[in-house]
Each structure stands twice: as structure tokens, then as C-alpha cells.
Amino acid sequence: MTFRRQCRDDPVGREIVCYRVAMRVHITLEDALVSEIDRRVGVGRRSAYVAAAVRTALDSEQRWELIASAVGTIDDNGDRPWGSDTAEWVSSQRRTDARRVG
């Protein structure tokens, strides 16, 4: 994968080509697991598949960490930002979110 950027220190403003650098790591997988990966994506796509699986796992772990860190942040005294009508509060939050469509 390549990407281009303009070099700030270059008075002419030329573009330079940069390459994404990947680190080679050594991992050990069971034969059956490697066979299943090969069956699904092919021998030449192992690294990309493993990298995507690791990204997915890390994303999932980060989400669970955020959920766990939120536990107990709302007092159980009945004073909630959404009041007594949770559905209306959720609906109003969705209407005010510019990132949502529809």
C-alpha cells in the first residue's frame, strides 16, 4: 500500500511516496487452524486474514473495557438524564445526532 503526501520542508512542494511498514512477527498456530485459514482465504492471504482477526479481537476487547469502565457511573437514585421515558430520550438523541441519516 502506498500513499502520497507533500513534504512540508520541501520549498518546491514536491510529493514524496511513503510506504506503510509492517512488522514481521512469529506466531504458532495449530495445523487444523492454518488449514482452515488456507481453505477460507488461500495461502497467500494468511497474514492479511490474521491481521484482520487481531484487529477485530482488539476492537472487541476495547469495547468491553469501555463498557466495564462505565459500570456504576450512573447513580441508582432515580435521577437519570433520560427521565421516565427512555424511548423518547433515545429518539431525541438520534434526531440531534448529525451523523445519523433518516
MODELLER restraints for C-alpha pairs under 7 A, 6 or more apart:
rsr = mdl.restraints
at = mdl.atoms
rsr.add(forms.Gaussian(group=physical.xy_distance, feature=features.Distance(at['CA:1:A'], at['CA:19:A']), mean=6.36, stdev=0.5))
rsr.add(forms.Gaussian(group=physical.xy_distance, feature=features.Distance(at['CA:1:A'], at['CA:20:A']), mean=6.23, stdev=0.5))
rsr.add(forms.Gaussian(group=physical.xy_distance, feature=features.Distance(at['CA:2:A'], at['CA:17:A']), mean=6.80, stdev=0.5))
rsr.add(forms.Gaussian(group=physical.xy_distance, feature=features.Distance(at['CA:2:A'], at['CA:18:A']), mean=5.88, stdev=0.5))
rsr.add(forms.Gaussian(group=physical.xy_distance, feature=features.Distance(at['CA:2:A'], at['CA:19:A']), mean=4.88, stdev=0.5))
rsr.add(forms.Gaussian(group=physical.xy_distance, feature=features.Distance(at['CA:2:A'], at['CA:20:A']), mean=6.55, stdev=0.5))
rsr.add(forms.Gaussian(group=physical.xy_distance, feature=features.Distance(at['CA:3:A'], at['CA:17:A']), mean=6.12, stdev=0.5))
rsr.add(forms.Gaussian(group=physical.xy_distance, feature=features.Distance(at['CA:3:A'], at['CA:18:A']), mean=5.66, stdev=0.5))
rsr.add(forms.Gaussian(group=physical.xy_distance, feature=features.Distance(at['CA:3:A'], at['CA:19:A']), mean=6.70, stdev=0.5))
rsr.add(forms.Gaussian(group=physical.xy_distance, feature=features.Distance(at['CA:4:A'], at['CA:15:A']), mean=6.41, stdev=0.5))
rsr.add(forms.Gaussian(group=physical.xy_distance, feature=features.Distance(at['CA:4:A'], at['CA:16:A']), mean=5.93, stdev=0.5))
rsr.add(forms.Gaussian(group=physical.xy_distance, feature=features.Distance(at['CA:4:A'], at['CA:17:A']), mean=4.87, stdev=0.5))
rsr.add(forms.Gaussian(group=physical.xy_distance, feature=features.Distance(at['CA:4:A'], at['CA:18:A']), mean=6.12, stdev=0.5))
rsr.add(forms.Gaussian(group=physical.xy_distance, feature=features.Distance(at['CA:5:A'], at['CA:15:A']), mean=5.58, stdev=0.5))
rsr.add(forms.Gaussian(group=physical.xy_distance, feature=features.Distance(at['CA:5:A'], at['CA:16:A']), mean=5.93, stdev=0.5))
rsr.add(forms.Gaussian(group=physical.xy_distance, feature=features.Distance(at['CA:5:A'], at['CA:17:A']), mean=6.87, stdev=0.5))
rsr.add(forms.Gaussian(group=physical.xy_distance, feature=features.Distance(at['CA:6:A'], at['CA:13:A']), mean=6.24, stdev=0.5))
rsr.add(forms.Gaussian(group=physical.xy_distance, feature=features.Distance(at['CA:6:A'], at['CA:14:A']), mean=6.06, stdev=0.5))
rsr.add(forms.Gaussian(group=physical.xy_distance, feature=features.Distance(at['CA:6:A'], at['CA:15:A']), mean=4.42, stdev=0.5))
rsr.add(forms.Gaussian(group=physical.xy_distance, feature=features.Distance(at['CA:6:A'], at['CA:16:A']), mean=6.27, stdev=0.5))
rsr.add(forms.Gaussian(group=physical.xy_distance, feature=features.Distance(at['CA:7:A'], at['CA:13:A']), mean=6.37, stdev=0.5))
rsr.add(forms.Gaussian(group=physical.xy_distance, feature=features.Distance(at['CA:7:A'], at['CA:14:A']), mean=6.56, stdev=0.5))
rsr.add(forms.Gaussian(group=physical.xy_distance, feature=features.Distance(at['CA:7:A'], at['CA:15:A']), mean=6.17, stdev=0.5))
rsr.add(forms.Gaussian(group=physical.xy_distance, feature=features.Distance(at['CA:7:A'], at['CA:16:A']), mean=6.63, stdev=0.5))
rsr.add(forms.Gaussian(group=physical.xy_distance, feature=features.Distance(at['CA:37:A'], at['CA:46:A']), mean=6.71, stdev=0.5))
rsr.add(forms.Gaussian(group=physical.xy_distance, feature=features.Distance(at['CA:38:A'], at['CA:46:A']), mean=6.89, stdev=0.5))
rsr.add(forms.Gaussian(group=physical.xy_distance, feature=features.Distance(at['CA:82:A'], at['CA:89:A']), mean=5.26, stdev=0.5))
rsr.add(forms.Gaussian(group=physical.xy_distance, feature=features.Distance(at['CA:94:A'], at['CA:100:A']), mean=6.99, stdev=0.5))
